Amino acid sequence: QAQLVESGGGLVQPGGSLRLSCSASGVLLSPYAMGWYRQAPGLQREMVAAISRLGNTNYSDSVKGRFTISRDTAGKTVYLQMNSLKFEDTAVYYCNRIRYTVAWGQGTQVTVSS
């Protein structure tokens, strides 16, 4: 059974950093472009970062220059390095294949608060 597992979230002060990880069981990640998404209360889920199978990256304007998406050489884990965090980054963060999505995981909560 396909399962995505996100981890690394937490409570952080504005300006702080977190590193999120995404791994999977029962489903391959390495052949696919991957995305990190987030959903804040009352808002729709949005993609904030994407990485192609070959490592090309794209970011939403709201996180560009602050977040970095990467994947390990085996392609089994996808990371999101988040720096200079802002209040508005508070959300539940998810990962998924951009095409041929699988069931969403539970996500990892990121809370930016002073």
KEZA-764252 format. One record per residue: residue number from 1; residue in three letters; chain; x, y negated, z negated of N, C-alpha, C in turn. Coordinates in pm, whole numbers, always signed. Each point is the difference from the previous one (the first is absolute). Layout:
+-----+-----+----+--------+--------+--------+--------+--------+--------+--------+--------+--------+
|   i |  aa | ch |   n.c1 |   n.c2 |   n.c3 |  ca.c1 |  ca.c2 |  ca.c3 |   c.c1 |   c.c2 |   c.c3 |
+-----+-----+----+--------+--------+--------+--------+--------+--------+--------+--------+--------+
| NUM | ALA |  A |      X |      Y |      Z |      X |      Y |      Z |      X |      Y |      Z |
...
+-----+-----+----+--------+--------+--------+--------+--------+--------+--------+--------+--------+
***
This chain:
+-----+-----+----+--------+--------+--------+--------+--------+--------+--------+--------+--------+
|   i |  aa | ch |   n.c1 |   n.c2 |   n.c3 |  ca.c1 |  ca.c2 |  ca.c3 |   c.c1 |   c.c2 |   c.c3 |
+-----+-----+----+--------+--------+--------+--------+--------+--------+--------+--------+--------+
|   1 | GLN |  A |    +85 |   +118 |     +0 |    -85 |   -118 |     +0 |    +89 |   -124 |     +0 |
|   2 | ALA |  A |    -28 |    -91 |    +93 |    +81 |   -120 |    +12 |    -20 |    -91 |   -119 |
|   3 | GLN |  A |   +110 |    -48 |    -52 |     -7 |    -91 |   -114 |   +113 |   -102 |     +9 |
|   4 | LEU |  A |    -37 |   -126 |    -13 |    +96 |   -108 |     -8 |    +11 |    -44 |   -145 |
|   5 | VAL |  A |   +123 |    -26 |    -42 |    +22 |    -40 |   -138 |    +83 |   -127 |     -2 |
|   6 | GLU |  A |    -58 |   -105 |    -55 |    +70 |   -127 |    -14 |    +41 |    -17 |   -146 |
|   7 | SER |  A |   +117 |    -59 |    -20 |    +49 |    -23 |   -136 |    +87 |   -123 |     -4 |
|   8 | GLY |  A |    +30 |    -44 |   -121 |    +92 |   -112 |    -18 |    -65 |   -131 |    -37 |
|   9 | GLY |  A |   -130 |     -2 |     -6 |    -67 |   -124 |    -36 |    +16 |    -32 |   -148 |
|  10 | GLY |  A |    -52 |   -115 |    -38 |     +9 |    -39 |   -139 |    -34 |   -145 |    -19 |
|  11 | LEU |  A |    +28 |    -47 |   -120 |    -22 |   -140 |    -36 |   +132 |    -74 |    +11 |
|  12 | VAL |  A |     -1 |   -110 |    +69 |   +122 |    -76 |    +21 |    -32 |   -149 |     -3 |
|  13 | GLN |  A |    +95 |    -80 |    -43 |    -19 |   -145 |     -3 |    +20 |    -58 |   +140 |
|  14 | PRO |  A |    -56 |   -115 |    +25 |    +25 |    -66 |   +128 |   +150 |    -16 |    +23 |
|  15 | GLY |  A |    +42 |    +26 |   +122 |   +141 |     -6 |    +34 |    +72 |   +132 |    -19 |
|  16 | GLY |  A |    -66 |    +95 |    -61 |    +62 |   +130 |    -25 |     -3 |    +91 |   +121 |
|  17 | SER |  A |    +49 |   +122 |    -21 |    +12 |    +97 |   +109 |    -54 |   +136 |    -43 |
|  18 | LEU |  A |    -47 |    +73 |    +98 |    -39 |   +139 |    -18 |    +35 |    +77 |   +127 |
|  19 | ARG |  A |    +20 |   +130 |    -16 |    +23 |    +85 |   +115 |   -102 |   +113 |     -2 |
|  20 | LEU |  A |    -82 |     +2 |   +101 |   -102 |   +103 |    +12 |    +51 |   +116 |    +85 |
|  21 | SER |  A |    -49 |   +119 |    -32 |    +36 |   +119 |    +77 |   -126 |    +70 |    +46 |
|  22 | CYS |  A |    +10 |    +62 |   +115 |   -111 |    +76 |    +57 |    +53 |   +134 |    +46 |
|  23 | SER |  A |    -58 |   +105 |    -52 |    +37 |   +133 |    +44 |   -126 |    +78 |    +33 |
|  24 | ALA |  A |    +18 |   +118 |    +57 |   -117 |    +75 |    +44 |    +22 |   +149 |    -19 |
|  25 | SER |  A |   -110 |    +68 |    -16 |     +2 |   +145 |     +1 |   -106 |    +49 |    +97 |
|  26 | GLY |  A |    +34 |   +103 |    +72 |    -96 |    +55 |    +93 |    -20 |    -80 |   +127 |
|  27 | VAL |  A |    +84 |    -99 |    +21 |    -13 |    -83 |   +119 |   +137 |    -57 |    +34 |
|  28 | LEU |  A |    +28 |    -10 |   +128 |   +127 |    -56 |    +45 |     -8 |   -151 |    +10 |
|  29 | LEU |  A |   +106 |    -66 |    -42 |    +11 |   -145 |    +17 |   +103 |    -36 |   +104 |
|  30 | SER |  A |   +103 |    +78 |    +12 |   +116 |    -40 |    +79 |    -31 |    -28 |   +147 |
|  31 | PRO |  A |    -92 |    +70 |    +65 |    -23 |    -28 |   +143 |    -89 |   -121 |    +25 |
|  32 | TYR |  A |    -44 |    -67 |   -105 |   -102 |   -102 |    +15 |    +43 |   -136 |    -49 |
|  33 | ALA |  A |    -56 |   -103 |    +62 |    +12 |   -134 |    -56 |    -79 |     -5 |   -129 |
|  34 | MET |  A |    +57 |    -67 |    -98 |    -61 |     -6 |   -132 |    -29 |   -144 |    -40 |
|  35 | GLY |  A |   -101 |    -16 |    -81 |    -34 |   -133 |    -47 |    -22 |     -3 |   -150 |
|  36 | TRP |  A |    +30 |   -113 |    -57 |    -41 |    -30 |   -137 |   -119 |    -96 |     +8 |
|  37 | TYR |  A |    -98 |    +29 |    -79 |   -122 |    -78 |     -3 |    -26 |    -43 |   -144 |
|  38 | ARG |  A |    -83 |   -100 |    -15 |    -41 |    -38 |   -134 |   -146 |    -44 |     +1 |
|  39 | GLN |  A |    -61 |    +17 |   -115 |   -138 |    -42 |    -16 |    -15 |    -67 |   -136 |
|  40 | ALA |  A |    -34 |   -128 |     +7 |    -26 |    -77 |   -121 |   -149 |     +8 |    -31 |
|  41 | PRO |  A |    -38 |    -21 |   -124 |   -142 |     +8 |    -38 |    -86 |    -91 |    +87 |
|  42 | GLY |  A |   -106 |    +59 |    +54 |    -94 |    -77 |    +80 |    +44 |    -28 |   +142 |
|  43 | LEU |  A |   +116 |    +49 |    +38 |    +51 |    -26 |   +135 |    +18 |   +131 |    +75 |
|  44 | GLN |  A |     +9 |    -11 |   +131 |    +23 |   +119 |    +82 |   +146 |    +41 |     -7 |
|  45 | ARG |  A |    +22 |   +126 |    +25 |   +137 |    +51 |     +8 |    +69 |    -64 |   +120 |
|  46 | GLU |  A |   +124 |    -41 |    -20 |    +77 |    -62 |   +107 |   +138 |    +63 |     +8 |
|  47 | MET |  A |    +52 |     +4 |   +122 |   +135 |    +50 |    +18 |    +98 |   -113 |    -27 |
|  48 | VAL |  A |   +103 |    +28 |    -78 |   +100 |   -102 |    -28 |   +135 |    +32 |    +64 |
|  49 | ALA |  A |    +27 |   +125 |    +28 |   +129 |    +36 |    +59 |    -15 |   +128 |    +80 |
|  50 | ALA |  A |    +77 |    +10 |   +107 |     -4 |   +118 |    +84 |   +140 |    +36 |    +45 |
|  51 | ILE |  A |    +23 |   +128 |    +19 |   +130 |    +47 |    +50 |    -26 |   +109 |   +102 |
|  52 | SER |  A |    +66 |    -13 |   +113 |    -17 |    +99 |   +105 |    +81 |   +125 |    -31 |
|  53 | ARG |  A |    -22 |   +101 |    +82 |    +77 |   +124 |    -17 |   +150 |    -27 |    +13 |
|  54 | LEU |  A |    +35 |   -100 |    +80 |   +142 |    -30 |    +23 |    +53 |   -108 |    -93 |
|  55 | GLY |  A |    -85 |    -52 |    -87 |    +49 |    -95 |   -100 |    -27 |   -146 |    +30 |
|  56 | ASN |  A |    -72 |    -29 |   +106 |    -38 |   -139 |    +26 |   -108 |    -42 |   -100 |
|  57 | THR |  A |    +11 |   -123 |    -46 |    -90 |    -45 |   -107 |    -80 |   -124 |    +40 |
|  58 | ASN |  A |   -114 |    -14 |    -64 |    -84 |   -118 |    +16 |    -66 |    -31 |   -133 |
|  59 | TYR |  A |    -26 |   -128 |    -22 |    -57 |    -44 |   -126 |   -111 |   -100 |    +22 |
|  60 | SER |  A |    -92 |     -3 |    -93 |   -100 |   -105 |     +4 |    +66 |   -130 |    -41 |
|  61 | ASP |  A |    -57 |   -109 |    +43 |    +59 |   -130 |    -31 |     +8 |    -24 |   -151 |
|  62 | SER |  A |    -92 |    +58 |    -73 |     -6 |    -25 |   -144 |   +117 |    +62 |    -77 |
|  63 | VAL |  A |    +65 |    +99 |    +59 |   +110 |    +66 |    -71 |   +133 |     -9 |    +73 |
|  64 | LYS |  A |     -1 |    -54 |   +118 |   +122 |     -6 |    +81 |   +109 |    -75 |    -75 |
|  65 | GLY |  A |   +117 |    +59 |     -1 |   +113 |    -61 |    -70 |    +10 |    +39 |   -146 |
|  66 | ARG |  A |   -103 |    +64 |    -51 |     +2 |    +41 |   -141 |     -7 |   +151 |    -16 |
|  67 | PHE |  A |    -69 |    +66 |    +90 |    -16 |   +146 |     -8 |    +84 |    +67 |   +108 |
|  68 | THR |  A |    +48 |   +119 |    -30 |    +76 |    +79 |    +96 |    -50 |   +144 |     -2 |
|  69 | ILE |  A |    -42 |    +48 |   +116 |    -43 |   +138 |    +12 |   +115 |    +83 |    +55 |
|  70 | SER |  A |    +14 |   +120 |    -48 |   +106 |    +88 |    +49 |    -46 |   +145 |    -17 |
|  71 | ARG |  A |    +76 |    +89 |    +60 |    -31 |   +143 |    -15 |   +131 |    +75 |    -13 |
|  72 | ASP |  A |     -1 |   +108 |    -73 |   +125 |    +74 |    -17 |    +32 |    +76 |   +128 |
|  73 | THR |  A |   +123 |    +48 |     +8 |    +47 |    +62 |   +124 |    -78 |   +126 |    +34 |
|  74 | ALA |  A |    -50 |    +65 |    -99 |    -79 |   +121 |    +25 |   -143 |    -34 |    +41 |
|  75 | GLY |  A |    -36 |   -127 |    -19 |   -134 |    -43 |    +39 |   -109 |    +47 |    -92 |
|  76 | LYS |  A |    +40 |    +46 |   -119 |   -102 |    +55 |    -90 |    -51 |   -103 |   -100 |
|  77 | THR |  A |    +73 |   -109 |    -15 |    -40 |   -101 |    -96 |     +8 |   -137 |    +66 |
|  78 | VAL |  A |    -99 |    -81 |    -28 |     -4 |   -137 |    +52 |     +2 |    -93 |   -121 |
|  79 | TYR |  A |    +76 |   -106 |    +10 |    +17 |    -91 |   -111 |    -52 |   -139 |    +37 |
|  80 | LEU |  A |    -33 |    -75 |   -104 |    -32 |   -141 |    +16 |    +71 |    -75 |   -112 |
|  81 | GLN |  A |   +104 |    -71 |    +38 |    +70 |    -86 |    -95 |    -69 |   -134 |     -1 |
|  82 | MET |  A |    -45 |    -39 |   -117 |    -75 |   -125 |    -12 |    +77 |    -95 |    -90 |
|  83 | ASN |  A |    +41 |   -111 |    +55 |    +74 |   -102 |    -75 |    -81 |   -129 |     -5 |
|  84 | SER |  A |    +39 |    -87 |    -90 |    -65 |   -131 |    -12 |   -151 |    +15 |     -7 |
|  85 | LEU |  A |    -45 |    +89 |    -85 |   -142 |    +28 |     -7 |    -80 |   -120 |    -48 |
|  86 | LYS |  A |   -120 |    -13 |    +56 |    -90 |   -110 |    -31 |   -129 |    +55 |    -61 |
|  87 | PHE |  A |    -73 |    -89 |    -65 |   -129 |    +41 |    -57 |    -88 |    +68 |   +105 |
|  88 | GLU |  A |     +1 |    -55 |   +120 |    -88 |    +51 |   +105 |    +43 |   +135 |    +56 |
|  89 | ASP |  A |   +112 |    +52 |    -45 |    +40 |   +136 |    +40 |    -68 |   +107 |    -85 |
|  90 | THR |  A |    -71 |    -43 |   -102 |    -69 |    +95 |    -85 |   -103 |    +78 |    +80 |
|  91 | ALA |  A |    +11 |   +131 |     -3 |    -88 |    +87 |    +78 |    +36 |   +146 |    -28 |
|  92 | VAL |  A |    -81 |    +88 |    +51 |    +37 |   +141 |     +7 |    +65 |    +22 |   +136 |
|  93 | TYR |  A |   +116 |    +62 |     -3 |    +78 |    +21 |   +121 |     -8 |   +146 |    +44 |
|  94 | TYR |  A |    -20 |    +19 |   +129 |    -15 |   +132 |    +59 |    +95 |    +14 |   +119 |
|  95 | CYS |  A |    +30 |   +122 |    +33 |    +72 |    +28 |   +124 |    -84 |    +95 |    +84 |
|  96 | ASN |  A |    +26 |     +0 |   +129 |    -65 |    +95 |    +88 |    +66 |     -6 |   +137 |
|  97 | ARG |  A |    -24 |   +101 |    +77 |    +41 |     -3 |   +139 |    -86 |   -105 |    +70 |
|  98 | ILE |  A |    +59 |    -74 |    +89 |    -74 |   -107 |    +64 |   -100 |    +58 |    +99 |
|  99 | ARG |  A |    +41 |    +98 |    +75 |    -92 |    +75 |    +84 |    -12 |   +139 |    -61 |
| 100 | TYR |  A |   -105 |    +66 |    +32 |    -21 |   +134 |    -55 |     +7 |     -4 |   -152 |
| 101 | THR |  A |    -78 |    -94 |    -56 |     +2 |    -14 |   -145 |    -50 |   +127 |    -67 |
| 102 | VAL |  A |    +47 |    +17 |   -120 |    -46 |   +110 |    -83 |    -76 |    -59 |   -119 |
| 103 | ALA |  A |    -51 |    +87 |    -84 |    -77 |    -47 |   -115 |    +86 |    -94 |    -84 |
| 104 | TRP |  A |    -59 |   -110 |    -42 |    +73 |    -97 |    -79 |    +31 |    +57 |   -138 |
| 105 | GLY |  A |   +120 |    -35 |    -48 |    +35 |    +37 |   -136 |    -66 |    -92 |   -100 |
| 106 | GLN |  A |    +38 |    +13 |   -124 |    -60 |    -83 |   -105 |    +64 |   -138 |     -8 |
| 107 | GLY |  A |   +112 |    -17 |    +65 |    +66 |   -128 |     -2 |    +75 |    -23 |   -130 |
| 108 | THR |  A |    +71 |   -112 |     -2 |    +73 |    -39 |   -119 |    -28 |   -147 |    -28 |
| 109 | GLN |  A |    -35 |    -29 |   -124 |    -41 |   -135 |    -36 |   +122 |    -90 |    -19 |
| 110 | VAL |  A |     -4 |   -114 |    +64 |   +100 |   -104 |    -21 |    -71 |   -121 |    -58 |
| 111 | THR |  A |    +45 |    -42 |   -116 |    -59 |   -117 |    -64 |   +109 |   -101 |    -26 |
| 112 | VAL |  A |    -19 |   -118 |    +55 |    +95 |   -110 |    -19 |    -66 |   -100 |    -94 |
| 113 | SER |  A |    +58 |    -12 |   -117 |    -60 |    -85 |   -101 |   +107 |    -51 |    -96 |
| 114 | SER |  A |    -23 |   -121 |    -49 |    +92 |    -56 |    -98 |    -53 |    +21 |   -141 |
+-----+-----+----+--------+--------+--------+--------+--------+--------+--------+--------+--------+
***
